[in-house]
């Protein structure tokens, strides 16, 4: 099986003219789709992440951005990498992803994580509970979304949520439901939730040794939850710029593919259309042939 590629958008500081975002993202999505890139993702943040740029730098809302991309493309899959569980009520999140799936013709994924960026929560007045509670809410949100996407329209009652009717009509076009990706590399909780509920995981590529260890831990969680390890798509985010050293990037992709990684998410800074074109010209065909 070939190595799949995803493009992950993290940077909106490349222009001071907000009117350039739409045309550049449209061009990037069409180049990516035409060159064989199979997934386009956005961050789900209110503020820019401070390890990339000052928190006051521009940040587009993720699901609105995906909806725009859905309208100008026809094949590429669409996801947030990943939605923080604190950002939206679970039932509303299920409705948002369902709507994206229906209007895109069945191309939406649900990417979900425990959230971490306290500053943006405090800045905009969004509750930010302690980490143990966020993990509780993460599992309950997964359960709610799965019930919303099932034939069960009844109530859902858990520690943090009470829903009287889990109605979600129209239902998603993706069957049995949009692909669920749980992001993060936490060995005890996050990877256990992947094994229990998700169709895909997303790891950060620290080193091949680290990724291989995370995959081994995921396999052990699958055994504990009586889940097929092979049924879970293994994705990872490549942290560098592949265009800086293309040969090294390709060599690493071969290594990760051999250990079981199915999809590499490439994040980029700068004008997205320019990056998409440079990546297509330099690397797409070579990566797809791995």
C-alpha positions in Angstrom: 0.0 0.0 0.0 1.3 3.4 -0.9 2.1 6.1 1.7 -0.7 8.6 2.0 0.0 12.3 2.4 -1.9 15.0 4.3 -1.3 18.7 4.4 -1.7 20.4 7.8 -2.2 24.2 7.8 -0.7 25.9 10.9 0.3 29.4 9.6 -1.7 32.5 8.6 1.1 35.0 9.2 2.3 35.0 5.6 0.1 38.0 4.7 -1.3 41.1 6.3 -4.1 41.2 3.7 -6.9 39.0 5.0 -8.4 39.0 1.5 -5.6 36.7 0.3 -6.5 33.8 2.6 -9.4 32.5 0.5 -7.7 32.5 -2.9 -4.4 31.0 -1.6 -6.2 28.3 0.4 -8.4 27.4 -2.6 -5.3 27.2 -4.9 -3.4 25.1 -2.3 -6.3 22.7 -1.9 -6.7 22.2 -5.7 -3.0 21.7 -6.2 -3.0 19.2 -3.3 -6.0 17.3 -4.6 -4.7 17.2 -8.1 -1.3 15.9 -7.1 -2.7 13.0 -4.9 -2.7 14.4 -1.4 -5.5 12.6 0.3 -6.2 14.7 3.4 -6.2 18.4 4.2 -6.4 19.5 7.9 -6.5 22.7 9.9 -5.7 23.5 13.5 -8.5 24.2 15.9 -7.2 27.1 17.9 -8.5 30.5 18.9 -4.9 32.0 19.1 -1.7 31.0 17.3 0.4 28.6 19.2 3.2 30.4 21.0 5.9 27.9 20.1 5.3 28.9 16.4 4.6 32.6 16.6 3.2 35.2 18.9 -0.3 34.4 20.1 -1.6 37.6 18.5 -0.8 36.4 15.0 -3.8 35.6 12.7 -5.8 32.3 13.2 -8.8 31.2 11.1 -11.6 29.1 12.7 -11.0 25.5 11.7 -14.4 24.2 10.7 -15.4 27.3 8.7 -12.1 26.9 6.8 -12.8 23.2 6.1 -16.3 24.1 4.8 -14.7 26.6 2.4 -12.3 23.9 1.2 -15.1 21.4 0.8 -16.9 23.8 -1.6 -13.9 24.2 -3.9 -12.8 20.6 -4.0 -14.3 17.2 -4.8 -12.1 14.4 -3.6 -9.7 15.4 -0.8 -10.7 14.4 2.8 -11.1 17.1 5.4 -10.4 17.2 9.1 -9.3 19.2 12.1 -6.0 18.0 13.6 -7.4 18.0 16.2 -10.4 19.5 17.8 -9.9 20.2 21.5 -12.7 18.6 23.5 -13.3 21.8 25.4 -14.1 23.9 22.3 -17.6 22.8 21.5 -20.4 20.8 23.2 -20.1 17.2 22.0 -23.6 17.1 20.3 -22.9 20.4 18.5 -19.5 19.0 17.4 -21.3 15.9 16.0 -23.7 18.1 14.1 -20.9 20.2 12.7 -18.9 17.2 11.4 -22.1 15.6 10.1 -22.9 18.7 8.1 -19.4 18.9 6.7 -19.6 15.3 5.7 -23.0 15.7 4.0 -22.1 18.8 2.1 -18.7 17.5 1.1 -20.1 14.2 -0.2 -18.7 12.1 2.6 -15.2 13.5 3.0 -15.2 14.6 6.7 -13.2 13.2 9.5 -13.6 13.9 13.2 -10.2 14.6 14.8 -10.4 14.9 18.5 -8.0 15.5 21.4 -8.0 16.5 25.1 -7.0 20.2 24.5 -4.0 21.9 26.0 -3.7 25.6 25.2 -4.8 27.3 28.4 -4.1 30.8 27.3 -6.6 30.9 24.5 -9.3 29.4 26.8 -8.6 32.1 29.5 -8.4 34.8 26.9 -11.8 34.1 25.4 -13.5 32.9 28.6 -13.8 29.3 27.6 -13.8 26.8 30.5 -10.6 24.9 30.8 -10.9 22.1 33.4 -7.9 20.2 34.7 -6.4 17.4 32.6 -8.1 14.5 34.3 -11.5 16.0 33.6 -10.6 16.8 30.1 -9.7 13.2 29.5 -13.1 12.2 31.0 -14.8 14.6 28.7 -12.8 13.3 25.7 -14.1 9.7 26.3 -17.6 10.9 26.9 -17.5 13.0 23.7 -16.4 10.0 21.7 -19.3 8.1 23.1 -21.8 10.9 22.4 -20.6 11.2 18.8 -20.9 7.5 18.2 -24.4 7.5 19.6 -25.4 10.5 17.5 -24.2 8.6 14.5 -26.1 5.4 15.4 -29.7 4.4 15.2 -30.1 5.2 18.9 -31.8 8.6 19.3 -32.4 8.2 23.0 -30.8 9.9 26.0 -27.2 9.9 26.9 -26.2 10.5 30.5 -22.6 10.6 31.8 -20.6 12.3 34.4 -20.3 15.6 32.5 -23.1 15.6 29.9 -26.8 14.9 29.8 -28.6 14.7 26.4 -32.3 13.9 26.4 -32.4 13.1 22.6 -29.3 12.3 20.5 -30.9 13.2 17.2 -28.6 13.8 14.3 -30.5 14.1 11.0 -29.5 14.0 8.3 -27.1 11.2 9.0 -23.5 11.3 7.7 -22.8 10.0 4.2 -19.7 8.3 5.5 -20.5 4.8 6.7 -20.8 3.7 9.3 -19.8 7.3 10.3 -17.0 9.9 9.6 -13.6 8.5 10.4 -12.6 9.2 14.0 -9.0 10.2 14.7 -7.8 10.7 18.2 -4.7 12.8 18.3 -1.8 12.6 20.7 0.9 10.2 21.9 0.0 9.7 25.5 0.7 6.1 26.3 -1.7 5.4 29.1 -4.9 7.3 28.2 -4.7 8.7 24.7 -3.5 5.5 22.9 -6.0 3.5 25.0 -8.8 5.7 23.7 -7.5 5.2 20.1 -7.8 1.4 20.6 -11.2 1.6 22.2 -13.0 4.1 19.9 -11.0 5.5 17.0 -10.4 4.6 13.4 -7.0 6.4 13.3 -4.3 7.9 15.5 -1.9 10.7 15.0 1.6 10.6 16.5 4.4 13.2 16.5 7.5 12.1 14.7 10.2 12.6 17.3 12.3 9.7 16.1 11.7 6.4 14.4 12.5 4.7 17.7 9.9 6.7 19.6 7.2 6.2 16.9 7.9 2.4 16.9 7.6 2.4 20.7 4.2 4.2 20.5 3.0 1.7 17.9 4.0 -1.2 20.1 2.0 0.4 23.0 -1.0 1.0 20.8 -0.9 -2.7 19.8 -0.9 -3.7 23.5 -4.0 -1.5 24.1 -5.7 -3.1 21.1 -5.1 -6.5 22.6 -6.5 -5.4 25.9 -9.7 -3.9 24.2 -10.0 -6.9 21.8 -9.5 -4.5 18.9 -7.8 -5.3 15.6 -4.6 -3.3 15.5 -4.6 -3.5 11.7 -8.0 -1.8 11.6 -6.6 1.4 12.9 -4.9 3.9 10.5 -1.6 5.0 11.8 -0.8 8.6 10.9 2.0 10.9 12.2 2.8 14.6 11.9 6.2 15.3 10.4 7.6 18.2 12.4 10.2 19.7 10.0 10.0 21.2 6.5 10.4 18.3 4.0 11.5 20.7 1.3 14.6 21.6 3.3 16.1 18.1 2.8 14.0 16.1 0.3 16.2 13.1 0.2 16.3 12.8 4.0 12.6 13.2 4.2 12.0 10.4 1.7 14.4 8.1 3.6 12.6 8.8 6.8 9.2 8.1 5.1 10.5 4.7 4.0 11.5 3.9 7.6 8.2 5.0 9.0 6.3 3.1 6.3 8.2 -0.1 7.1 7.1 0.1 10.8 3.5 0.6 9.9 2.8 4.3 9.4 0.0 4.7 6.8 -0.1 8.5 6.4 2.3 11.3 7.0 0.9 14.8 7.8 3.1 17.5 6.5 2.7 20.9 8.2 3.9 24.0 6.5 4.5 27.7 7.1 4.2 30.4 4.5 1.9 30.8 1.5 0.0 27.5 1.3 -0.3 27.6 -2.5 3.4 28.1 -3.0 4.2 25.3 -0.6 1.6 23.0 -2.2 3.1 23.6 -5.7 6.7 23.2 -4.5 5.8 19.9 -2.7 3.9 18.6 -5.7 6.9 19.4 -8.0 9.5 18.0 -5.6 8.1 15.2 -3.5 4.5 14.1 -4.0 5.1 11.5 -6.7 8.1 10.1 -4.8 6.3 9.8 -1.5 3.2 8.2 -3.1 5.5 5.5 -4.6 6.9 4.5 -1.2 
